[in-house]
């Protein structure tokens, strides 16, 4: 066994959440704080290391990454499919970014040790055990303050996903990652899955000239999506404020999560791909009008449940079957995205279980946890300020999610240190709102938000409790 290591914080997982927390501990924690960062991959970036090559952030780069370092150039694209929106980094850009954060920020500080290609094996008495994937050498690590589990809600993506259905050796099944190496022209494509990966894959195929009639989309359930226009920060933040105002006004009287989505659809702020289908799912994904128009060109949509088996000539579904054959490429987009971990107290003794605690993207939520850890508070107060928010899923739970996410805001605003941090945090999507308060449209939206905040929280809590 190798020499043991002592540290203040052992952070397991060098993805977006783990990197954000380490960044906050370095910035706002005790200047003597020592950190060991462990990941099973060879470099930081988490699931972005294994992502399909044509993926991009679904939100602007402006509020992704770590607080201390900008991702991209905070500019609006002027051409291409993303024209008019703030730039969205590619997987390669994100991986390079996190490597630079590790090298130039973490390691240069002299306070962070990175152990790549190491598996975390759990507790071993008073220590934690990590094991090198290359040498098999175990290393005991004693954390003087906390274990930070940044893998509690882990991303599960296609390239590391084992299909839940049987696949005949004669059938061709590819992960989206493998499509960029595909060169047998003339075949049809059957895209399996209903989430954002399936949507990205369909858009990619269409953009590269595949006829929509050659694409069959096995979509076991439809979803609700946010118009990307309303997720834009900085100079375009007025649209974000108008979205929040509409959401607050709708939530104040919505009878259910579905009713909330229908009200937002009436305002043109949320989409469904097929207006004739009433979706049951909303995971917060954003879609542009350009993508929506492309996806609606695919008419061969199959809604017969999940795939149970792919044979040489038929696809078995839970509610039917489809013909297939050797000239069909099946693209597996059925990975669930995020593990469905049960919500747990985030600050628990010598452990921080990283979970979502904001109505926003993961890095902002994780950075907030890192900052709250640096405050002189008891864990009970930390947990009061940072309740776990269930991951978006069934539209029926949308009011429950809003009730938790909105309900905690008064307590956070009452903490002056947290309020100051949040106002300046690069990762806070709404940090630029203050720059637009002299605009009449923004003033009207803010008035709507303030008038409907308490009614929205009360109605969301009452409806979700009744449900």
Secondary structure per residue as TSV (DSSP state, phi and psi in degrees):
chain	resnum	aa	ss	phi	psi
A	1	X	-	360.0	137.3
A	2	X	-	-74.3	170.7
A	3	X	-	-61.0	137.9
A	4	X	-	-74.8	159.1
A	5	X	E	-120.3	139.1
A	6	X	E	-112.1	139.2
A	7	X	E	-151.3	167.1
A	8	X	E	-78.8	-48.1
A	9	X	E	-126.5	130.3
A	10	X	E	-103.8	112.1
A	11	X	E	-104.3	118.9
A	12	X	E	-102.2	112.8
A	13	X	-	113.9	113.1
A	14	X	-	-106.3	36.3
A	15	X	S	-86.0	-161.7
A	16	X	H	-58.4	-41.8
A	17	X	H	-69.8	-50.7
A	18	X	H	-61.0	-41.1
A	19	X	H	-65.2	-39.3
A	20	X	H	-64.6	-40.2
A	21	X	H	-68.0	-44.4
A	22	X	H	-59.7	-41.8
A	23	X	H	-59.3	-42.0
A	24	X	H	-70.1	-38.5
A	25	X	H	-63.0	-37.3
A	26	X	H	-69.8	-39.3
A	27	X	H	-76.9	-44.5
A	28	X	H	-115.9	-6.7
A	29	X	S	-85.1	-175.7
A	30	X	-	-53.8	128.7
A	31	X	T	-62.6	-11.8
A	32	X	T	-97.1	1.8
A	33	X	-	-59.4	132.8
A	34	X	-	-113.0	139.4
A	35	X	E	-135.2	137.9
A	36	X	E	-113.2	125.0
A	37	X	E	-111.1	123.1
A	38	X	E	-118.7	138.5
A	39	X	-	-149.2	147.6
A	40	X	S	-77.1	-13.7
A	41	X	S	-91.5	168.7
A	42	X	S	-81.0	-15.8
A	43	X	S	-148.2	167.5
A	44	X	S	-74.6	167.3
A	45	X	-	126.4	-11.5
A	46	X	G	57.1	-135.0
A	47	X	G	-64.9	-17.2
A	48	X	G	-63.8	-23.8
A	49	X	G	-66.2	-24.6
A	50	X	G	-113.1	7.5
A	51	X	S	-72.5	157.3
A	52	X	-	-67.2	143.5
A	53	X	T	-62.6	-24.6
A	54	X	T	-94.7	8.2
A	55	X	-	-76.1	147.8
A	56	X	B	-132.4	162.6
A	57	X	-	-53.1	145.0
A	58	X	S	-89.9	-7.3
A	59	X	S	-125.8	168.5
A	60	X	-	-63.0	147.1
A	61	X	G	-62.4	-22.6
A	62	X	G	-50.2	-40.1
A	63	X	G	-118.2	43.5
A	64	X	-	-129.0	153.3
A	65	X	S	109.2	-135.3
A	66	X	B	-118.9	157.9
A	67	X	T	-62.8	-34.1
A	68	X	T	-82.2	-7.6
A	69	X	B	-143.2	129.4
A	70	X	-	-71.1	142.5
A	71	X	-	-103.9	117.6
A	72	X	S	83.2	-151.4
A	73	X	-	-125.1	11.4
A	74	X	-	52.4	43.8
A	75	X	-	-120.3	158.3
A	76	X	B	-93.3	129.8
A	77	X	-	-67.7	138.9
A	78	X	-	-107.7	-5.3
A	79	X	S	-148.5	166.8
A	80	X	S	83.7	-176.7
A	81	X	T	-61.5	-24.0
A	82	X	T	-97.8	13.3
A	83	X	T	-56.6	133.4
A	84	X	T	92.7	-7.6
A	85	X	S	-115.5	158.1
A	86	X	B	-66.3	145.2
A	87	X	-	-54.3	148.1
A	88	X	-	-124.0	118.8
A	89	X	-	-67.8	149.1
A	90	X	B	-83.0	170.0
A	91	X	H	-60.3	-42.6
A	92	X	H	-62.0	-41.6
A	93	X	H	-64.0	-39.2
A	94	X	H	-68.1	-43.0
A	95	X	H	-63.3	-42.1
A	96	X	H	-63.1	-40.8
A	97	X	H	-58.8	-50.5
A	98	X	H	-66.1	-33.4
A	99	X	H	-64.3	-40.5
A	100	X	H	-67.3	-38.1
A	101	X	I	-61.0	-44.3
A	102	X	I	-61.6	-50.2
A	103	X	I	-69.9	-49.4
A	104	X	I	-92.0	-17.5
A	105	X	I	-110.9	-56.2
A	106	X	I	-74.7	-58.5
A	107	X	G	-67.7	-37.9
A	108	X	G	-64.8	-21.0
A	109	X	G	-69.7	-21.1
A	110	X	T	75.8	6.0
A	111	X	S	-115.1	-0.7
A	112	X	E	-125.0	133.4
A	113	X	E	-112.0	128.9
A	114	X	E	-107.6	126.5
A	115	X	E	-114.9	91.7
A	116	X	-	-82.9	161.1
A	117	X	S	57.4	37.7
A	118	X	E	-124.5	136.8
A	119	X	E	-97.0	137.2
A	120	X	E	-86.3	122.5
A	121	X	E	-104.5	-0.4
A	122	X	E	105.5	-168.9
A	123	X	E	-81.0	146.1
A	124	X	E	-136.1	84.8
A	125	X	T	68.8	-125.2
A	126	X	T	-83.5	-5.2
A	127	X	E	-107.6	171.8
A	128	X	E	-114.7	146.1
A	129	X	E	-112.0	126.4
A	130	X	E	-120.3	147.6
A	131	X	E	-130.3	131.0
A	132	X	E	-67.5	131.5
A	133	X	T	-72.8	-19.8
A	134	X	T	-90.9	-48.8
A	135	X	T	-97.1	-18.4
A	136	X	-	76.9	4.5
A	137	X	-	-75.2	126.0
A	138	X	E	-83.9	146.6
A	139	X	E	-130.4	116.3
A	140	X	E	-76.0	137.6
A	141	X	E	-128.7	125.8
A	142	X	E	-103.2	121.3
A	143	X	E	-97.9	113.6
A	144	X	E	-67.4	-30.1
A	145	X	E	-111.8	-66.7
A	146	X	E	-146.6	152.8
A	147	X	E	-91.4	127.3
A	148	X	E	-106.7	108.1
A	149	X	E	-91.6	95.2
A	150	X	T	-91.4	14.0
A	151	X	T	-113.7	6.2
A	152	X	S	-60.0	-42.2
A	153	X	S	-110.2	89.1
A	154	X	-	-94.1	145.4
A	155	X	E	-77.2	134.8
A	156	X	E	-119.8	108.7
A	157	X	-	-118.1	165.2
A	158	X	G	-54.8	-42.8
A	159	X	G	-69.3	-18.2
A	160	X	G	-114.2	17.4
A	161	X	-	-104.9	132.9
A	162	X	-	-94.6	119.2
A	163	X	-	-54.8	145.7
A	164	X	S	-85.1	2.1
A	165	X	S	-120.5	157.3
A	166	X	E	-76.9	144.7
A	167	X	E	-129.8	120.7
A	168	X	-	-67.3	140.0
A	169	X	T	-57.2	-23.9
A	170	X	T	-80.0	-14.4
A	171	X	S	-87.9	147.0
A	172	X	E	-99.1	115.4
A	173	X	E	-124.0	123.7
A	174	X	E	-121.6	148.3
A	175	X	E	-79.8	156.5
A	176	X	H	-53.9	-32.6
A	177	X	H	-57.2	-33.5
A	178	X	H	-80.3	-13.8
A	179	X	H	-63.0	-33.2
A	180	X	T	-68.4	-12.6
A	181	X	T	-105.6	4.2
A	182	X	-	-79.9	133.8
A	183	X	-	-137.5	10.7
A	184	X	-	-93.0	86.2
A	185	X	T	-63.8	154.6
A	186	X	T	97.8	-9.4
A	187	X	-	-83.2	161.6
A	188	X	E	-90.9	159.4
A	189	X	E	-122.1	132.6
A	190	X	E	-115.4	111.2
A	191	X	E	-92.0	124.6
A	192	X	E	-106.1	119.6
A	193	X	-	130.6	157.1
A	194	X	S	-116.4	-2.1
A	195	X	S	-93.0	-164.4
A	196	X	H	-67.2	-31.6
A	197	X	H	-62.8	-43.9
A	198	X	H	-62.9	-39.8
A	199	X	H	-65.2	-45.0
A	200	X	H	-58.9	-41.0
A	201	X	H	-65.3	-44.1
A	202	X	H	-63.5	-43.7
A	203	X	H	-61.8	-43.3
A	204	X	H	-61.1	-45.4
A	205	X	H	-61.9	-44.2
A	206	X	H	-66.8	-40.6
A	207	X	H	-63.7	-28.9
A	208	X	T	-89.6	9.8
A	209	X	T	96.0	6.9
A	210	X	-	-69.4	129.7
A	211	X	-	-63.0	132.8
A	212	X	G	-59.3	-25.0
A	213	X	G	-70.3	-15.5
A	214	X	G	-91.7	2.8
A	215	X	E	-112.1	123.8
A	216	X	E	-111.4	131.6
A	217	X	E	-116.1	108.9
A	218	X	E	-85.2	102.1
A	219	X	-	-118.3	93.6
A	220	X	S	-64.0	-24.4
A	221	X	S	-154.9	150.8
A	222	X	-	-95.5	164.8
A	223	X	E	-133.1	166.8
A	224	X	E	-98.4	141.6
A	225	X	E	-134.3	149.9
A	226	X	E	-91.3	135.6
A	227	X	E	-64.6	123.8
A	228	X	G	-61.3	-19.2
A	229	X	G	-54.2	-32.2
A	230	X	G	-98.1	16.5
A	231	X	G	-116.6	14.4
A	232	X	-	-89.1	136.8
A	233	X	-	-98.0	-166.6
A	234	X	G	50.0	-119.4
A	235	X	G	-64.7	-20.7
A	236	X	G	-105.5	15.6
A	237	X	H	-66.1	-18.9
A	238	X	H	-59.0	-35.7
A	239	X	H	-66.5	-38.4
A	240	X	H	-62.0	-40.8
A	241	X	H	-66.6	-39.5
A	242	X	H	-64.1	-35.1
A	243	X	H	-64.8	-45.7
A	244	X	H	-62.3	-38.2
A	245	X	H	-65.0	-43.2
A	246	X	H	-65.0	-41.2
A	247	X	H	-62.4	-43.7
A	248	X	H	-65.1	-44.4
A	249	X	H	-64.9	-39.8
A	250	X	H	-69.2	-41.6
A	251	X	H	-66.9	-23.5
A	252	X	T	-67.4	-22.5
A	253	X	T	-133.2	1.7
A	254	X	-	-64.3	138.4
A	255	X	S	-83.0	-18.2
A	256	X	S	-163.9	172.7
A	257	X	H	-62.4	-38.7
A	258	X	H	-64.2	-43.5
A	259	X	H	-60.2	-38.3
A	260	X	H	-61.2	-46.2
A	261	X	H	-63.8	-40.3
A	262	X	H	-64.7	-37.9
A	263	X	H	-65.9	-40.5
A	264	X	H	-69.9	-31.0
A	265	X	H	-66.9	-39.9
A	266	X	H	-59.8	-31.2
A	267	X	T	-84.0	-2.4
A	268	X	T	77.5	21.0
A	269	X	S	-106.1	-17.5
A	270	X	E	-126.4	153.8
A	271	X	E	-123.5	158.4
A	272	X	E	-132.3	147.7
A	273	X	S	-67.0	-39.4
A	274	X	-	-119.8	108.8
A	275	X	T	-60.9	-16.8
A	276	X	T	-86.1	-6.1
A	277	X	S	-113.2	134.8
A	278	X	-	-96.3	101.3
A	279	X	-	-67.3	150.0
A	280	X	-	-105.5	-2.6
A	281	X	E	-124.3	142.4
A	282	X	E	-147.4	110.8
A	283	X	E	-111.4	13.8
A	284	X	E	81.3	8.8
A	285	X	E	-68.4	147.8
A	286	X	E	-105.8	147.8
A	287	X	E	-140.6	138.8
A	288	X	-	-89.0	162.2
A	289	X	H	-61.2	-35.0
A	290	X	H	-59.7	-48.2
A	291	X	H	-65.7	-40.8
A	292	X	H	-59.1	-45.5
A	293	X	H	-62.9	-40.7
A	294	X	H	-63.1	-48.6
A	295	X	H	-64.5	-31.1
A	296	X	T	-73.1	-9.0
A	297	X	T	-75.8	-18.1
A	298	X	-	-82.4	111.8
A	299	X	-	-97.8	-18.8
A	300	X	E	-86.4	72.7
A	301	X	E	-103.1	128.9
A	302	X	E	-112.2	123.9
A	303	X	-	-121.4	76.5
A	304	X	S	-127.8	31.8
A	305	X	-	89.5	-168.5
A	306	X	-	-82.1	157.4
A	307	X	E	-73.6	132.5
A	308	X	E	-110.7	-23.5
A	309	X	E	-166.9	147.3
A	310	X	E	-118.9	116.0
A	311	X	-	-101.6	-175.7
A	312	X	S	-66.8	-26.3
A	313	X	S	-133.8	-2.3
A	314	X	E	-145.7	148.4
A	315	X	E	-104.9	121.6
A	316	X	E	-89.9	130.3
A	317	X	E	-119.4	164.6
A	318	X	T	-66.3	-19.5
A	319	X	T	-130.7	32.8
A	320	X	E	153.5	-162.4
A	321	X	E	-152.4	162.9
A	322	X	E	-134.3	148.3
A	323	X	E	-75.1	148.6
A	324	X	-	-147.1	-173.5
A	325	X	-	-178.8	-177.5
A	326	X	T	-67.6	-15.6
A	327	X	T	-95.8	15.4
A	328	X	E	-114.8	127.9
A	329	X	E	-98.3	119.7
A	330	X	E	-94.4	127.5
A	331	X	E	-109.8	116.1
A	332	X	E	-83.9	105.0
A	333	X	-	-117.3	33.5
A	334	X	-	-94.7	0.5
A	335	X	-	-59.0	140.7
A	336	X	-	-74.0	-10.7
A	337	X	E	88.9	-76.9
A	338	X	E	-116.5	139.9
A	339	X	-	-63.6	141.7
A	340	X	-	-88.1	66.6
A	341	X	-	-77.7	139.5
A	342	X	-	-68.8	135.8
A	343	X	-	-58.0	134.7
A	344	X	-	-132.6	156.5
A	345	X	-	-53.2	133.0
A	346	X	S	-75.8	-46.0
A	347	X	E	-99.3	110.5
A	348	X	E	-138.2	91.3
A	349	X	T	63.5	-117.1
A	350	X	T	-95.0	18.6
A	351	X	E	-134.4	140.3
A	352	X	E	-114.5	116.9
A	353	X	E	-96.3	108.0
A	354	X	-	-73.9	122.3
A	355	X	-	-140.9	167.8
A	356	X	-	-67.2	135.3
A	357	X	-	-138.4	15.2
A	358	X	S	-134.1	158.9
A	359	X	S	-85.8	71.1
A	360	X	S	-169.8	-161.1
A	361	X	-	-83.3	161.3
A	362	X	H	-57.6	-45.3
A	363	X	H	-60.2	-40.6
A	364	X	H	-62.9	-45.0
A	365	X	H	-61.1	-46.5
A	366	X	H	-66.4	-40.8
A	367	X	H	-61.9	-38.5
A	368	X	H	-60.8	-42.5
A	369	X	H	-61.6	-42.5
A	370	X	H	-61.6	-41.2
A	371	X	H	-67.7	-44.4
A	372	X	H	-60.7	-33.3
A	373	X	H	-62.4	-30.1
A	374	X	H	-81.5	-11.1
A	375	X	S	-80.0	154.0
A	376	X	S	-83.1	79.4
A	377	X	-	-134.9	152.8
A	378	X	-	-76.3	156.0
A	379	X	H	-61.0	-32.4
A	380	X	H	-60.2	-40.5
A	381	X	H	-72.4	-38.4
A	382	X	H	-59.2	-44.0
A	383	X	H	-69.0	-30.6
A	384	X	H	-66.5	-38.2
A	385	X	H	-78.5	-20.1
A	386	X	S	-133.0	66.3
A	387	X	-	-72.6	146.3
A	388	X	-	-69.8	133.8
A	389	X	-	-101.9	125.9
A	390	X	-	-55.3	144.0
A	391	X	-	-63.6	143.0
A	392	X	S	-59.3	142.3
A	393	X	-	-161.1	-107.1
A	394	X	B	-64.3	134.2
A	395	X	G	-60.6	-26.3
A	396	X	G	-62.6	-21.7
A	397	X	G	-97.4	5.6
A	398	X	H	-63.1	-38.3
A	399	X	H	-68.4	-34.9
A	400	X	H	-62.0	-43.7
A	401	X	H	-63.6	-42.4
A	402	X	H	-65.0	-39.7
A	403	X	H	-59.7	-40.3
A	404	X	H	-73.5	-49.4
A	405	X	H	-64.5	-42.0
A	406	X	H	-78.6	-34.4
A	407	X	H	-63.7	-26.3
A	408	X	T	-85.4	-13.0
A	409	X	H	-59.6	-43.1
A	410	X	H	-57.8	-40.3
A	411	X	H	-65.9	-38.5
A	412	X	H	-68.1	-40.3
A	413	X	H	-67.4	-24.1
A	414	X	T	-76.0	-14.6
A	415	X	-	-94.1	108.3
A	416	X	H	-60.9	-39.7
A	417	X	H	-65.0	-42.1
A	418	X	H	-69.4	-38.8
A	419	X	H	-61.9	-44.2
A	420	X	H	-64.0	-42.7
A	421	X	H	-62.6	-45.9
A	422	X	H	-63.9	-36.9
A	423	X	H	-65.2	-29.0
A	424	X	H	-100.8	-10.1
A	425	X	-	-65.5	123.7
A	426	X	T	-59.5	-32.3
A	427	X	T	-80.4	-9.9
A	428	X	-	-76.6	113.2
A	429	X	T	-57.8	-27.7
A	430	X	T	-97.4	13.7
A	431	X	T	-65.0	-22.3
A	432	X	T	-91.8	4.9
A	433	X	G	-58.1	-40.6
A	434	X	G	-58.9	-25.2
A	435	X	G	-74.7	-8.8
A	436	X	G	-118.4	9.9
A	437	X	T	-69.7	-11.8
A	438	X	T	-89.8	0.6
A	439	X	S	-88.5	129.9
A	440	X	H	-55.4	-41.9
A	441	X	H	-63.9	-38.7
A	442	X	H	-70.5	-39.4
A	443	X	H	-60.2	-42.0
A	444	X	H	-65.8	-41.0
A	445	X	H	-65.2	-41.1
A	446	X	H	-64.1	-38.1
A	447	X	H	-63.0	-39.6
A	448	X	H	-64.0	-42.2
A	449	X	H	-61.1	-48.2
A	450	X	H	-65.4	-37.8
A	451	X	H	-69.6	-28.0
A	452	X	H	-107.5	-2.2
A	453	X	H	-60.0	-57.8
A	454	X	H	-64.2	-44.0
A	455	X	H	-59.8	-36.3
A	456	X	H	-65.8	-44.9
A	457	X	H	-63.0	-45.1
A	458	X	H	-64.2	-45.6
A	459	X	H	-66.6	-43.6
A	460	X	H	-61.2	-42.7
A	461	X	H	-65.2	-43.3
A	462	X	H	-66.8	-44.2
A	463	X	H	-66.3	-42.0
A	464	X	H	-69.2	-35.3
A	465	X	H	-65.5	-41.0
A	466	X	H	-66.6	-36.7
A	467	X	-	-68.7	360.0
